[in-house]
């Protein structure tokens, strides 16, 4: 998609104003859903708006929700990196305060014009068109266009900037610039669309993602279940040079052992019973893009050797085939398991582990990100779920926020999202209170219960009482049976709730289901 947009920008000077306006609206709408930084999203925005309107310059001003200042976020400003205006100052401030469109043929004759700013820049302004960016009844910013080449902005120009302003407002809803329905302005909550968090722990993650995205290096994302590894894998992809290619997600916990090789590498017709046609695998489908191997620690040992060859050489064969094929892919892997310990125990190939961790990024659990990130995420989910379920304006009660910050969130961001979704669905009024969250007081940490093996406990039942703190297992069990009994004991302790048991074990529900199957 980005290549197509780049081609459009390069041919823009040869397009009519009408064509440029249509393409600008279409491109902005198409780019909204990507996990890109806002400045990336709008990198060429100012110049394209100016050209589409036959004008000299364009500026997107955003209102800082914390200070009330109006700040130039995206602009044609060769003189200075940024402009700031006090609340209500100038014609831009008037548009932001009143919510009215402003169209002035001669700004010098208007007493609201902040001429001192233009003088400081050494830039002469004649005509100006400014439209407020309004979302859900509150002004978030102003789009300003200066110096129409033909002399004055027309009514047709006004209609176009209104539509453009609406599209920009929608874009802001999907970026990390979020507006509070109770006040004007915006608050920056992260660096990528759909990824929220300003804690130092997340700032370090953002920095590593930006650097990794600029290369084709293999990346290993490590973190507990529910920390957002899939979202960050997409952020790496869409901020890389491969953003025009596909991102193919492979969940290694759901691949049947008998079919895992075929799923990854494809198969030829007649390769096995039922293979009545050639099928390409996930690796081949990811050509030109990114292959995301989720929960790589669950990949069977026998297949790890074949994956290692592909990681090293980018060569493979389809099942039942003899032709050596190649695929140009970037590999991003993710796991919630300690691959180094698994490699030392012979459960994961050490050579594959070292090939995967060219760049290793540790994703912090939610409990380590701090209360501000928890509240920001919760507020985002409230807004998102309220729209999904058409509940009208909803927000967190102030008294509910300390409870959110004090809870350990063993299921991390995924558990928080599910908690908020349930609260939104069940909330009787416009406020979500602490009681609506139904947080479980017994789950105060994300750690797993202790195992106490004992040779003398052979006759002990495999299902401890739900109130048991420690789980005791016989000491002479094979590893697979010990894991199965432990999982069963945790499931019993959680009252048969598989989601809660998976969170307590820090594994996926699919992985839990596999553990529970008798050997």
C-alpha positions as a printed Julia matrix, in Angstrom:
519×3 Matrix{Float64}:
   0.0     0.0     0.0
   2.74    2.47    0.93
   4.48    2.01   -2.42
   1.23    2.89   -4.19
   0.81    5.97   -1.98
   4.4     7.0    -2.69
   3.77    6.71   -6.43
   0.68    8.88   -6.08
   2.65   11.57   -4.23
   5.35   11.59   -6.9
   2.78   12.15   -9.67
   0.71   14.63   -7.62
   2.01   17.79   -9.38
   0.63   16.42  -12.67
  -2.83   15.73  -11.26
  -5.73   18.16  -11.24
  -6.77   19.72   -7.92
  -9.92   17.58   -7.98
  -7.87   14.39   -8.47
  -5.43   15.41   -5.74
  -8.29   16.05   -3.3
  -9.88   12.69   -4.0
  -6.56   10.84   -3.62
  -5.73   12.71   -0.39
  -8.98   11.69    1.27
  -8.65    8.1     0.04
  -5.02    7.77    1.16
  -5.66    9.21    4.6
  -8.53    6.79    5.12
  -6.45    3.83    3.93
  -3.54    4.64    6.24
  -5.57    5.1     9.44
  -5.59    1.44   10.46
  -1.8     0.9    10.43
   0.28    0.76   13.61
   2.48    3.69   12.54
   3.66    6.79   14.3
   1.4     9.8    13.7
   4.19   11.87   12.16
   4.86    8.97    9.77
   1.15    8.78    8.95
   1.06   12.47    8.03
   4.66   12.9     6.83
   3.68   14.41    3.46
   0.28   15.59    4.62
   0.94   19.35    4.82
   2.38   19.64    1.33
  -0.37   17.55   -0.24
  -3.14   19.61    1.42
  -1.56   22.82    0.17
  -1.25   21.48   -3.4
  -4.8    20.1    -3.41
  -6.13   23.53   -2.44
  -3.84   25.49   -4.75
  -2.27   27.19   -1.74
   1.21   27.88   -0.38
   1.26   26.22    3.06
  -0.81   24.05    5.36
  -0.52   23.34    9.08
  -2.26   20.85   11.36
  -2.51   22.4    14.83
  -3.38   20.18   17.81
  -4.6    21.34   21.19
  -2.48   20.08   24.07
  -4.96   18.64   26.56
  -2.59   19.29   29.47
  -1.73   22.97   28.85
  -4.44   24.16   26.44
  -1.73   25.41   24.06
  -2.27   25.08   20.31
   0.8    23.38   18.8
   1.8    22.86   15.17
   2.13   19.1    14.8
   2.44   18.7    11.02
   3.34   21.75    8.97
   5.28   23.36    6.12
   7.63   25.22    8.45
  11.17   25.52    7.09
  11.93   28.34    9.53
  11.26   26.65   12.92
  10.57   23.08   14.11
   7.36   23.99   15.94
   4.97   26.86   16.69
   2.94   27.24   19.89
   0.03   29.57   20.47
  -1.68   30.4    23.78
  -5.32   29.27   24.11
  -7.61   31.49   22.03
  -4.79   33.46   20.38
  -4.99   34.48   16.73
  -7.34   33.26   14.03
  -6.33   29.66   14.74
  -7.19   30.17   18.39
 -10.53   31.69   17.39
 -11.37   28.62   15.27
 -10.34   26.34   18.16
 -12.35   28.29   20.75
 -15.55   28.81   18.77
 -15.52   25.69   16.59
 -16.22   27.92   13.56
 -14.64   27.72   10.1
 -12.6    30.84    9.29
 -12.12   32.07    5.7
 -10.26   35.4     5.42
  -9.22   37.0     2.13
  -6.95   39.62    3.77
  -5.73   38.6     7.23
  -3.87   41.88    7.81
  -7.18   43.67    8.14
  -8.54   41.28   10.77
  -7.93   42.29   14.41
  -7.74   38.61   15.44
  -4.71   37.94   13.22
  -1.51   37.12   15.15
   0.74   38.99   12.76
   3.74   38.94   15.1
   4.18   35.21   14.47
   4.37   35.66   10.7
   6.76   38.6    11.15
   9.04   36.5    13.34
   9.16   33.87   10.59
   9.63   36.47    7.86
   6.64   35.0     6.03
   3.93   37.16    4.45
   0.34   35.94    4.76
  -2.58   37.22    2.69
  -5.46   34.71    2.7
  -6.24   31.98    5.22
  -8.68   29.11    5.59
  -8.98   27.33    8.96
 -11.34   24.51   10.01
 -11.62   23.06   13.54
 -11.03   19.33   14.04
 -14.02   18.19   16.12
 -14.53   14.72   17.58
 -17.53   13.75   19.72
 -18.43   17.37   20.39
 -14.97   18.62   21.4
 -12.36   20.53   19.41
  -9.1    18.59   19.1
  -7.21   20.87   16.73
  -7.33   23.13   13.67
  -6.37   22.6    10.03
  -5.0    25.87    8.6
  -4.2    26.62    4.93
  -2.41   29.82    3.86
  -2.16   31.95    0.72
  -4.46   30.7    -2.02
  -2.65   31.19   -5.32
  -5.83   32.36   -7.04
  -6.41   35.04   -4.4
  -9.22   33.81   -2.14
 -10.47   30.47   -0.86
 -13.82   29.47   -2.35
 -16.94   27.86   -0.95
 -15.84   24.66   -2.7
 -12.54   24.86   -0.75
 -14.51   25.21    2.48
 -16.51   22.06    1.73
 -13.32   20.11    1.04
 -11.49   21.17    4.22
 -14.59   20.28    6.28
 -14.49   16.76    4.85
 -10.74   16.62    5.36
 -11.16   17.78    8.95
 -13.66   14.96    9.6
 -11.22   12.41    8.18
  -8.37   13.78   10.31
 -10.59   13.51   13.37
 -11.2     9.85   12.63
  -7.46    9.34   12.15
  -6.8    10.82   15.6
  -9.24    8.32   17.1
  -7.09    5.49   15.77
  -3.71    6.91   16.71
  -2.1     7.22   20.11
  -3.28   10.81   20.34
  -6.42   10.35   22.4
  -9.06   12.86   23.37
 -10.89   12.86   26.68
 -14.61   13.32   26.05
 -14.81   15.55   29.13
 -12.33   18.15   27.88
 -10.81   19.79   24.83
  -7.48   18.75   23.42
  -5.46   15.57   23.09
  -3.0    13.58   25.16
  -0.06   11.65   23.74
  -0.18    8.07   25.05
   2.44    6.22   23.06
   4.37    6.15   19.8
   2.4     3.76   17.64
  -1.24    3.48   16.65
  -3.13    1.06   18.88
  -0.14    0.73   21.28
  -0.77    2.7    24.44
   1.7     3.43   27.22
   4.17    6.13   28.23
   5.99    4.34   31.08
   9.8     4.16   30.97
   9.51    0.38   30.48
   7.43    0.86   27.32
   9.58    3.76   26.1
  12.52    1.33   26.01
  10.42   -1.15   24.01
   9.39    1.56   21.51
  13.01    2.54   20.97
  14.02   -1.06   20.25
  11.09   -1.54   17.88
  11.98    1.59   15.91
  15.57    0.4    15.52
  14.61   -3.17   14.67
  12.02   -2.04   12.11
  14.72   -0.21   10.13
  16.45   -3.52    9.37
  15.51   -7.03    8.24
  17.04   -8.61   11.35
  15.18  -11.51   12.98
  13.42  -10.39   16.16
  12.44  -12.44   19.22
   9.72  -10.91   21.4
   9.65  -12.34   24.91
   6.94  -11.66   27.46
   4.13  -13.14   29.47
   0.85  -14.15   27.86
  -1.34  -11.12   27.16
   1.4    -8.47   27.04
   0.67   -7.5    23.42
   3.42   -9.33   21.55
   1.23   -9.69   18.45
   0.48   -5.98   18.37
   4.16   -5.11   18.65
   5.03   -7.61   15.91
   2.65   -5.72   13.62
   4.25   -2.43   14.67
   7.63   -3.79   13.56
   6.16   -4.88   10.22
   4.25   -1.74    9.28
   7.11    0.56   10.26
   9.59   -1.41    8.16
  10.49   -1.44    4.49
   8.28   -4.53    4.14
   5.07   -2.73    5.06
   3.73   -3.2     1.51
   4.07   -6.97    1.84
   1.93   -9.39    3.88
   2.34  -10.21    7.55
   1.5   -13.88    8.07
   0.66  -14.96   11.63
   1.43  -18.55   12.64
   0.17  -19.63   16.08
   2.43  -22.55   16.95
   0.09  -23.68   19.76
  -2.7   -24.52   17.31
  -0.68  -26.49   14.77
  -1.36  -30.28   14.97
   1.92  -32.18   15.2
   1.03  -34.28   12.13
   0.32  -31.22    9.96
   2.72  -28.61   11.28
   5.29  -29.09    8.49
   2.61  -28.82    5.82
   1.15  -25.71    7.46
   4.52  -23.98    7.43
   6.03  -25.15    4.15
   3.03  -26.37    2.13
   2.61  -29.68    0.34
   2.47  -31.13   -3.15
  -0.47  -33.04   -4.57
  -0.41  -36.64   -3.32
   2.01  -35.9    -0.47
  -0.33  -37.72    1.9
  -3.9   -39.05    2.04
  -6.29  -36.22    1.28
  -3.69  -33.97   -0.34
  -5.53  -33.69   -3.67
  -3.92  -30.41   -4.74
  -0.78  -28.36   -4.23
  -1.04  -25.99   -1.24
   1.47  -23.27   -0.4
   2.45  -22.88    3.24
   2.68  -19.89    5.56
   6.36  -19.36    4.71
   5.62  -19.04    1.0
   2.59  -16.82    1.65
   4.8   -14.4     3.6
   7.15  -13.8     0.63
   8.06  -10.11    0.48
   6.71   -9.47    3.97
   6.96  -10.72    7.55
   6.47  -14.19    9.02
   5.27  -13.92   12.63
   5.85  -17.16   14.56
   3.76  -16.78   17.71
   4.59  -18.98   20.73
   7.63  -20.45   18.97
   8.46  -22.41   22.13
   5.59  -24.8    21.35
   7.04  -25.88   17.98
   7.81  -29.65   17.99
  11.52  -30.53   18.17
  11.43  -32.51   14.92
  10.29  -29.47   12.97
  12.76  -27.11   14.62
  15.58  -28.52   12.46
  13.69  -27.71    9.26
  12.8   -24.26   10.55
  16.46  -23.71   11.42
  17.44  -24.39    7.83
  14.89  -21.88    6.61
  16.01  -19.25    9.16
  19.62  -19.72    8.03
  19.15  -19.98    4.26
  15.55  -18.95    3.52
  15.27  -22.25    1.56
  12.67  -24.99    2.02
  10.81  -27.81    0.27
   7.11  -28.48    0.27
   6.03  -31.75    1.86
   6.19  -34.42   -0.84
   8.23  -32.18   -3.12
  11.86  -32.29   -4.3
  12.28  -28.76   -5.59
  14.19  -26.38   -3.31
  12.26  -23.14   -2.99
  13.13  -19.84   -1.37
  11.12  -17.1     0.3
  12.19  -13.54    1.04
  10.7   -12.99    4.49
  11.54  -11.18    7.68
  11.03  -13.38   10.76
   9.55  -12.13   14.0
   9.08  -14.78   16.7
   7.35  -14.5    20.07
   7.27  -16.63   23.2
   6.21  -16.56   26.82
   8.63  -19.36   27.71
  12.28  -19.31   28.79
  13.87  -20.59   25.58
  17.37  -20.49   27.08
  16.3   -22.86   29.88
  14.44  -25.05   27.39
  17.55  -25.22   25.21
  19.66  -26.21   28.21
  17.13  -28.95   29.02
  17.1   -30.25   25.44
  13.51  -29.1    24.84
  14.43  -26.45   22.26
  17.28  -26.38   19.75
  20.0   -24.06   21.0
  21.18  -23.25   17.46
  17.64  -22.18   16.5
  17.32  -20.13   19.68
  20.5   -18.2    18.89
  19.39  -17.63   15.3
  16.05  -16.23   16.47
  17.41  -13.84   19.09
  19.4   -11.55   16.78
  17.32   -8.78   18.32
  15.58   -9.81   21.54
  12.97   -7.47   22.99
  11.59   -8.05   26.47
   7.95   -6.98   26.78
   7.21   -5.92   30.38
   4.19   -7.36   32.2
   1.43   -4.86   32.87
   2.13   -4.83   36.63
   5.64   -3.48   35.92
   4.47   -0.66   33.66
   2.99    1.5    36.39
  -0.43    2.82   37.27
  -0.58    5.5    34.57
  -0.26    2.93   31.78
  -2.93    0.75   33.41
  -5.4     3.65   33.69
  -4.63    4.87   30.15
  -5.21    1.39   28.73
  -8.39    0.96   30.76
  -9.73    4.32   29.57
  -8.93    3.39   25.98
 -10.76    0.07   26.32
 -13.77    1.8    27.92
 -13.97    4.15   24.94
 -13.49    1.3    22.45
 -16.03   -1.04   24.04
 -18.6     1.71   24.54
 -18.54    2.35   20.79
 -18.62   -1.37   19.99
 -21.67   -2.01   22.17
 -23.32    1.37   21.45
 -23.49    2.25   25.12
 -23.08    5.99   24.72
 -20.45    8.03   26.61
 -18.86    5.99   29.41
 -15.88    6.65   31.62
 -14.07    5.25   34.62
 -15.07    6.67   37.99
 -12.11    8.27   39.75
 -12.62    5.92   42.7
 -12.16    2.88   40.41
  -8.68    3.88   39.25
  -6.78    2.98   42.46
  -8.27   -0.52   42.33
  -7.08   -0.94   38.75
  -3.58    0.22   39.69
  -3.39   -2.04   42.77
  -4.42   -5.22   40.95
  -1.56   -7.48   39.75
  -3.06   -8.32   36.31
  -1.58  -11.81   35.89
  -3.28  -11.99   32.47
  -1.77   -8.61   31.54
  -3.32   -6.36   28.88
  -5.59   -9.13   27.59
  -7.08   -9.64   31.06
  -7.53   -5.88   31.48
  -9.33   -5.68   28.12
 -11.65   -8.56   29.04
 -12.34   -7.01   32.45
 -13.25   -3.66   30.91
 -15.39   -5.29   28.22
 -17.44   -7.1    30.87
 -17.76   -3.9    32.94
 -18.91   -1.87   29.92
 -21.52   -4.46   28.98
 -22.88   -4.63   32.53
 -22.52   -0.98   33.58
 -25.97    0.47   34.4
 -24.95    4.11   34.04
 -22.38    6.47   32.5
 -19.72    5.65   35.14
 -17.81    2.42   35.67
 -17.28    1.94   39.4
 -14.91   -0.39   41.26
 -17.69   -2.92   41.9
 -18.37   -3.11   38.16
 -14.8    -4.32   37.57
 -15.27   -7.43   39.76
 -11.55   -7.79   40.39
 -10.58  -10.98   42.21
  -8.82  -10.08   45.48
  -7.17  -13.51   45.79
  -5.06  -12.93   42.67
  -2.61  -10.39   44.03
   0.5   -11.54   42.16
   1.3   -12.98   38.76
   3.52  -15.75   40.12
   2.73  -19.43   39.77
   2.07  -21.59   42.83
   4.9   -23.7    44.12
   5.4   -27.38   43.32
   6.54  -29.63   46.17
   7.58  -33.02   44.73
   7.64  -35.93   47.16
   8.4   -39.65   46.62
   6.17  -40.47   49.56
   3.1   -38.87   48.03
   2.42  -41.49   45.34
  -1.07  -42.06   46.64
  -1.97  -38.37   46.77
  -4.88  -37.44   44.48
  -4.02  -35.43   41.38
  -6.6   -32.74   42.2
  -5.78  -30.68   45.32
  -8.57  -28.76   46.97
  -9.32  -25.36   45.46
  -8.07  -23.63   48.59
  -4.66  -25.34   48.5
  -1.77  -22.87   48.14
   1.03  -25.32   47.23
   0.63  -28.19   44.78
   2.32  -31.45   45.72
   3.21  -34.05   43.07
   4.99  -37.4    43.2
   8.68  -37.09   42.44
   9.02  -40.01   39.99
   6.68  -38.81   37.25
   7.78  -38.33   33.62
   7.99  -34.67   32.69
   4.92  -34.73   30.43
   2.76  -36.35   33.12
   4.05  -33.95   35.79
   3.14  -30.99   33.58
  -0.32  -32.48   32.92
  -1.04  -33.11   36.6
   0.19  -29.67   37.56
  -2.07  -28.08   34.95
  -5.01  -30.14   36.19
  -4.32  -29.08   39.77
  -4.22  -25.4    38.83
  -7.42  -25.82   36.8
  -9.1   -27.41   39.82
  -7.87  -24.63   42.06
  -9.39  -22.11   39.64
 -12.79  -23.83   39.86
 -12.56  -25.34   36.38
 -12.13  -21.93   34.7
  -9.69  -22.62   31.85
  -9.03  -18.94   31.14
  -8.13  -18.3    34.78
  -5.94  -21.41   34.89
  -4.1   -20.38   31.71
  -3.49  -16.91   33.19
  -2.18  -18.42   36.43
   0.2   -20.63   34.44
   1.19  -17.77   32.1
   0.35  -19.86   29.02
  -2.26  -19.67   26.28
  -5.57  -21.55   26.5
  -4.49  -23.63   23.5
  -1.31  -24.64   25.3
  -3.35  -25.52   28.42
  -5.69  -27.69   26.36
  -2.71  -29.61   24.98
  -1.26  -30.09   28.47
  -4.53  -31.51   29.78
  -4.71  -34.27   27.18
  -3.6   -37.65   28.55
  -0.29  -38.86   27.14
